Amino acid sequence: MSASVTHPNLNPEARSRVYGAALVLGSAIVWSFGGTLARLLDIEDGWTVVFWRALFAAVFLLGFMLVRDGPRGTVKLFSGMGLPGLAVGVCFATASTSFILALAHTTVANILLIQASVPLIAALMSWVLFRERIALHTWVAIAVVICGVGVMVSGSVTGTVSPIGDALALLIAFAFASATVITRRFSHVRMTPAVFTGTVLACGMAAMQAADYSVSLSELGILVVFGAFNFGLGLALFVTGARLVPSALAALLGTAETVLAPLWVALFLAEVPGERTIVGGIIVLAALLCYLGLEMWRQLRR
């Protein structure tokens, strides 16, 4: 990765874009372990998981800012995030909370299928609101990714869904796409305090809904990893990288989470994905690799 970022043929803007793309892709890889970690937990109340996960994510993000920027720098970050930062925080809090609520009304497959629209929604929002130019090959990659995710989940979509569940899943997609576009549009604003605010909001909401906060020592250890590294580190990587790349590209790279999540479950928990999941995953990965390769070639030509 470092070799690509410091390539002598890349101008500073191109290097910044490659660096941002690497960070966003890293966030998707980190987030993709969430399903595996969730399967290791034996906690019936989902709100309890949300509470502890958001709490440890908040602790990680606060510590991250204190180490990186110092106490005064951290206070300055919070005072400088303004309304854009608050909006990003609300978006992430909404997305994480809606996911829990959606699971009670619809299938995971339906949620993943609707979330595959995030790159398209982000691209459309950027184009309509800010006239951010979207290249033709980006549109093609977005379309192929959506088709690939559709293939992945097509084998498990059932009739046990409700309009409420699908509406909440669509809210997740809009919240994540909105956070991506805002982060890119206000690239001068450091969004780490914004996502910290989002975890605090999610933690507070879960605290009001959770029936019980008690967990075993082993579950607490998993929750630390689940919250601090899977959730917190993923958020830090995403908001740092998303401000350096176009919104459509950031959302497109985030789709790697959907592809990698079944792979980790198969490797670590021996839950082999179905044939359609494998085929769809190959389609999405091929689209992402082709897109990134074409982007690198275009940057080198410049």
C-alpha positions in Angstrom: 0.0 0.0 0.0 2.8 2.4 0.9 4.4 1.9 -2.5 1.3 2.9 -4.3 0.7 5.9 -2.1 4.2 7.3 -2.7 4.4 6.4 -6.4 6.7 9.0 -8.0 4.3 9.3 -11.0 1.4 10.4 -8.9 0.8 14.0 -8.1 -0.2 15.0 -4.6 -3.9 15.0 -5.4 -3.7 11.5 -6.9 -1.6 10.2 -3.9 -4.2 11.6 -1.5 -7.0 9.8 -3.4 -5.1 6.5 -3.4 -4.5 6.9 0.3 -8.1 7.7 1.0 -9.3 4.7 -1.1 -6.9 2.5 0.9 -8.4 3.7 4.2 -12.0 3.3 3.1 -11.2 -0.2 1.8 -9.5 -0.9 5.2 -12.7 0.2 7.0 -14.7 -2.2 4.9 -12.3 -5.1 5.8 -12.4 -4.3 9.5 -16.3 -4.0 9.5 -16.5 -7.3 7.6 -15.6 -9.2 10.7 -18.7 -8.0 12.5 -20.8 -11.0 11.5 -18.3 -13.4 12.8 -17.9 -11.6 16.1 -21.7 -11.4 16.5 -22.0 -15.1 16.0 -19.6 -15.7 18.9 -21.9 -13.9 21.3 -24.7 -15.7 23.1 -26.8 -12.6 24.1 -30.5 -12.7 23.4 -31.2 -9.0 23.8 -29.8 -7.2 20.7 -30.0 -3.8 22.5 -27.5 -5.1 25.1 -25.1 -5.8 22.3 -25.7 -2.4 20.7 -25.1 -0.7 24.1 -21.7 -2.4 24.9 -20.5 -2.2 21.3 -21.3 1.5 21.0 -19.8 2.2 24.5 -16.5 0.5 23.7 -16.4 2.2 20.2 -16.8 5.6 21.9 -14.0 4.8 24.4 -11.7 3.8 21.5 -12.5 6.8 19.4 -12.0 9.2 22.3 -8.7 7.6 23.2 -7.7 7.7 19.5 -8.3 11.5 19.4 -6.5 12.1 22.7 -3.4 10.2 21.6 -3.3 11.7 18.1 -4.3 15.3 18.8 -3.8 15.7 22.5 -6.5 17.1 24.9 -6.4 20.6 23.5 -6.5 19.3 19.9 -9.4 17.0 20.8 -11.4 19.9 22.2 -10.6 21.9 19.1 -11.8 19.1 16.9 -15.2 19.0 18.7 -15.6 22.7 18.5 -14.8 22.7 14.8 -17.0 19.9 13.6 -20.1 22.1 13.5 -23.4 21.1 11.9 -21.7 18.8 9.3 -20.1 16.8 12.1 -23.3 16.6 14.0 -25.2 15.5 10.9 -22.6 12.7 10.3 -23.0 11.6 13.9 -26.7 11.4 13.6 -26.4 9.5 10.3 -24.2 6.8 11.9 -26.4 6.6 15.0 -29.5 6.2 12.8 -27.9 3.5 10.6 -26.7 1.4 13.6 -30.0 1.7 15.4 -32.1 1.0 12.4 -30.2 -2.2 11.6 -31.3 -3.7 15.0 -34.9 -2.7 14.5 -35.0 -3.9 10.9 -33.9 -7.4 11.9 -37.1 -7.8 13.8 -39.2 -7.2 10.7 -37.2 -8.5 7.7 -34.4 -10.9 6.7 -30.7 -10.1 6.7 -30.7 -10.9 3.0 -33.2 -8.2 2.3 -31.2 -5.7 4.4 -28.0 -6.5 2.5 -29.8 -6.2 -0.9 -31.2 -2.8 -0.1 -27.8 -1.6 1.4 -26.2 -2.5 -2.0 -27.9 0.7 -3.2 -25.6 2.9 -1.1 -23.1 3.6 -3.9 -26.0 4.6 -6.2 -27.7 6.8 -3.6 -24.4 8.5 -2.7 -23.5 9.1 -6.4 -27.0 10.5 -7.1 -26.9 12.7 -4.0 -23.5 14.1 -4.9 -24.6 14.8 -8.5 -28.0 16.4 -7.6 -26.9 18.4 -4.6 -23.3 19.4 -5.5 -22.9 18.5 -9.2 -20.0 16.2 -8.4 -19.0 14.6 -11.7 -19.5 10.8 -11.8 -17.5 9.0 -14.5 -19.1 6.5 -16.7 -17.0 3.6 -15.5 -18.0 4.5 -11.9 -21.7 4.1 -12.9 -20.9 0.8 -14.6 -19.1 -0.4 -11.5 -22.0 0.6 -9.3 -24.4 -1.3 -11.5 -22.3 -4.4 -11.5 -21.9 -4.3 -7.7 -25.6 -4.0 -7.1 -26.2 -7.0 -9.5 -23.6 -9.0 -7.7 -25.0 -8.4 -4.3 -28.4 -9.2 -5.7 -27.1 -12.6 -6.8 -25.5 -13.1 -3.3 -28.8 -12.7 -1.4 -31.2 -14.0 -4.1 -31.1 -17.5 -2.7 -32.2 -16.5 0.8 -34.8 -13.8 0.2 -38.1 -15.1 1.5 -41.6 -13.8 1.9 -41.2 -13.3 5.7 -40.7 -9.5 5.3 -42.7 -6.4 6.1 -42.8 -2.9 4.7 -41.5 -1.6 8.0 -38.4 -3.8 7.8 -37.6 -2.8 4.2 -38.3 0.9 5.1 -35.8 0.7 7.9 -33.3 -1.0 5.7 -33.7 1.8 3.1 -33.2 4.3 6.0 -29.8 2.6 6.7 -28.8 3.0 3.1 -29.8 6.7 3.0 -28.1 7.4 6.4 -24.8 5.8 5.3 -24.9 7.4 1.9 -25.6 10.8 3.5 -22.7 10.4 5.9 -20.4 9.6 2.9 -21.5 12.6 0.9 -21.3 15.0 3.9 -17.8 13.8 4.8 -16.6 14.3 1.2 -18.4 17.7 0.8 -16.9 19.1 4.0 -13.5 17.5 3.6 -11.8 20.2 5.6 -13.8 19.0 8.7 -12.2 16.2 10.7 -15.1 13.8 11.3 -13.6 11.6 14.1 -15.5 13.6 16.8 -18.6 13.2 14.6 -18.6 9.5 14.6 -17.7 9.5 18.4 -20.9 11.6 18.8 -22.8 8.9 16.8 -21.6 6.1 19.0 -22.6 8.1 22.1 -26.1 8.6 20.6 -26.4 4.9 19.7 -25.3 3.9 23.2 -27.8 6.3 24.9 -30.6 5.0 22.7 -29.7 1.3 23.5 -29.4 2.1 27.2 -33.1 3.1 27.2 -34.1 0.0 25.3 -31.9 -2.8 26.8 -33.6 -5.2 29.2 -30.3 -6.2 30.9 -26.7 -5.1 30.8 -25.1 -8.1 32.4 -22.7 -10.2 30.2 -20.2 -12.9 31.1 -16.4 -12.2 31.2 -15.8 -14.0 27.9 -18.6 -12.1 26.2 -17.2 -8.9 27.5 -13.9 -9.6 25.9 -15.6 -10.3 22.6 -17.6 -7.1 23.0 -14.4 -5.1 23.5 -13.1 -6.3 20.2 -16.5 -5.9 18.6 -16.9 -2.3 19.7 -13.4 -0.9 19.9 -11.8 -2.4 16.8 -14.6 -3.7 14.6 -16.8 -0.6 15.1 -14.5 2.1 16.4 -11.5 1.5 14.2 -13.7 1.0 11.2 -15.4 4.3 11.8 -12.0 6.1 12.2 -10.6 4.6 9.0 -13.8 5.4 7.0 -14.2 9.1 8.0 -10.5 9.7 7.5 -10.4 8.2 4.0 -13.9 9.2 2.8 -13.0 12.9 2.8 -10.2 12.3 0.3 -12.1 10.4 -2.4 -15.3 11.0 -4.4 -18.5 9.9 -2.6 -19.4 7.3 -5.1 -15.9 5.6 -4.8 -16.1 5.6 -1.0 -19.5 4.0 -1.1 -18.4 1.5 -3.8 -15.3 0.4 -1.8 -17.5 -0.1 1.3 -19.4 -2.8 -0.6 -16.4 -5.1 0.0 -17.8 -5.6 3.5 -20.8 -7.5 2.1 -18.5 -9.7 0.1 -15.9 -10.5 2.8 -18.3 -11.1 5.7 -19.5 -14.5 4.5 -15.9 -15.5 3.8 -14.8 -14.9 7.4 -17.8 -16.8 8.7 -16.9 -19.7 6.5 -13.2 -19.7 7.5 -13.6 -19.2 11.2 -17.0 -20.8 11.9 -17.1 -23.4 9.1 -20.4 -22.0 7.8 -19.9 -22.4 4.1 -21.9 -19.9 2.0 -24.2 -21.0 -0.7 -23.4 -21.2 -4.4 -25.2 -17.9 -5.2 -23.3 -16.1 -2.4 -20.0 -17.3 -3.9 -20.9 -16.3 -7.5 -22.2 -12.9 -6.4 -19.1 -12.3 -4.3 -16.9 -13.0 -7.3 -18.9 -10.6 -9.4 -18.6 -7.8 -6.8 -14.9 -8.4 -6.2 -14.2 -8.5 -9.9 -16.0 -5.2 -10.4 -14.1 -3.5 -7.5 -10.7 -4.8 -8.7 -11.4 -3.7 -12.3 -12.6 -0.3 -11.1 -9.6 0.3 -8.9 -7.2 -1.0 -11.6 -8.7 1.4 -14.1 -8.6 4.3 -11.6 -4.9 3.7 -10.9 -4.2 3.5 -14.7 -6.0 6.8 -15.2 -4.1 8.5 -12.4 -0.8 7.2 -13.8 -1.6 8.6 -17.2 -2.3 12.0 -15.8 
